[in-house]
Amino acid sequence: MTLRVQQTGPMALVVDGGRVGVRHLGVTQGGAMDWVSLGWANWLLGNAHDAAGIEILVGGLELVAEADMTLALGGADLAATLDGQAVAPDTRFAIRRGQRLAFHRPQAGLRAYLAVPGGIDATPLMGSVSSTLREGLGGLDGFGKALAKGDVIKAAASHAGEAPTAAVPARRPDTAQPVTLEVVIGAQVAAFDGRSLYRAFHDTWTVDQRADRMGIRLTGPELGCELKGIVSEGIPLGAVQVPPDGQPIILMNDRQTIGGYPRLGALSPLACARLAQCLPGTEVRLVPTTPERARRGLCDRLAGWRR
């Protein structure tokens, strides 16, 4: 069962749970920015939560079915239509041969996720099929390219799994602002002055236009730190780096593997998924949390996908 790409927007990528255990080789994680939304879309089809799907940034993607199949959609509302009829996020739906699935523009959120039966059939590289453009790894061709007109997306299974008996909770990207982002405090936090720490966790930040899969810059109060640089060290997902200009950069899935700026800490996995849906101009608040709470949130989410 296949889908053919008729048109592409700013970026549509093959993504899964990402490459784990390879950062010591200088290879970044990659994978779905909003791993929660990909997980829900896969859950609707009976796939593994980290099976490969398509991440669609802001819209513009058009697909034509070359066979009858069942798909599922999660994440942002990009005004998706099937032959002109609206398709809501967090739903499982049938598409017939010759029908056209199109994603138009953001209504809520930034990234939508399309799941196919069994995940996308592609050759794994270092344990993942995720496209990483900067490193030229993964995707349909193995070279990390975004989807292009004429590409054929093949499902790994001939039929979708059983439909879940429970409905997906109402969890589409929340348009209420500010968005709360939990931060696990990091080793260099004591190097920031007291005023900066107070403002970091009490003031409101704004998502900057300078945002991509590598990092998302926040603008707000200038944070002061006695450390202007540190010996480069490994960077976890969601690391909140503070360069000399005092404006935090939150490092995301396609980040570099090491860095030498001091860090306030790192976002929790759930907060990373939440931030991935924030458009430029969105107001956010940083809230300190503990490793135990961050881990519990992750485990609870994974447990919710068991059948």
Order of alpha helices (4+ residues) and beta strands (2+ residues): beta-beta-alpha-beta-beta-beta-beta-beta-beta-beta-beta-beta-beta-alpha-beta-beta-beta-beta-beta-beta-beta-alpha-beta-alpha
